[in-house]
Amino acid sequence: MQAWTEPDIPAVPGPARRLRLCDTASGGLVDVTPSGDGPARMYVCGITPYDATHMGHAATYVTFDLVGRMWRDAGLEVNYTQNITDVDDPLLERATATGIDWTELAKREIQLFRDDMTALRVIPPQAYIGVVEAIPSVVERITDLQRAGAVYEVDGDLYFAVKADPLFGSVSRYDRNTMRALFAERGGDPDREGKRDPLDSLLWQSERPGEPAWDSQLGRGRPGWHVECSAIALDHLGMTIDVQGGGSDLIFPHHEMSASGAQVATGEHPFARAYVHQAMVGLDGEKMSKSKGNLVLVSKELAAGTDPMAIRLALLAHHYRTDWFWTESDLLSAQERLDVWRGAVGRGAGPDGPAVVEAIRAALANDLDTPAALAAIDTWAESNGDDLESAALVAQAADALLGIRL
């Protein structure tokens, strides 16, 4: 599937930094710079295209955009893959409720997502893969799991036996009671009769009346959620990728199940060197989500004339691992900051541009400390001076490292 337009990224002089990120599985900071000669590899879970991009989505993709920018700043080739869950229950339910064909709904929302990412200057993935186009790969991976003895049938549906993976649970580090509660809350079916373990996850759902289905050696049906990402990631990145990313609501079951499926299918581990998670963005005291309907949409803000760089700055003002609630004041403050920065670049603020660039790099290398990076530019922008060369350097760094076009 086609992604979106890639922004121009200027080169920034000066020494790059090695990036350290918080790994959910270990609970500590790990160096995610590849140790060999190959590319840096990252998989980030994409949207289910039944509604428009909200600020929680935008925060996630901006965060992992920073990861790619830091790798590129270090001179690394980046191999980035993102999926689109373009067939799933929420999409089908929304299509039925609105009277729109599910494929047309998906197509419309995917294009809107592309437009939003382009406006926010998010670097597109090299592989942008819809589940529908990946079904042959999903079937192949399920077949691998069958050969490993990790698949069983319940009323025509195929399930993954989580006990086949001795490392199951090592990503989230949750206890079983927590896992079971989250599994029920986030699309799982722990109480289905016939399952060997309440946490076993659906791999292949046999055809249901009125729902899309595909012919395969597994029978006519469609994929379960978690195996889709395992299959796409293995196809395009292989095992032991550098970063598996997404929102913190994906820690369990999605990232746990995806990792286990990949590990059992290949007989190798770990699936990723680091599991990195963006915190939740809420509104009015609740998590921002499509199911709750409490959304602040990127597209609506853009249509209202909001500068996309102000939206990006509003997101970067919060550290990616801290939950927060969106308010209009976030956007107002971001626009004020953007105006100050642009004014400083125009007049040529203080002469210490190289020191500012170093401060930005150091902040981002330390677990993407964006508030510290922004503060470094704030301090520079408040200084007096008329050094246009220094100002140009700061503008290049803001663009290349933070994705903010001044």
Order of alpha helices (4+ residues) and beta strands (2+ residues): beta-beta-beta-alpha-beta-alpha-alpha-beta-alpha-beta-beta-alpha-beta-beta-alpha-beta-alpha-beta-beta-beta-alpha-alpha-beta-alpha-alpha-alpha-alpha
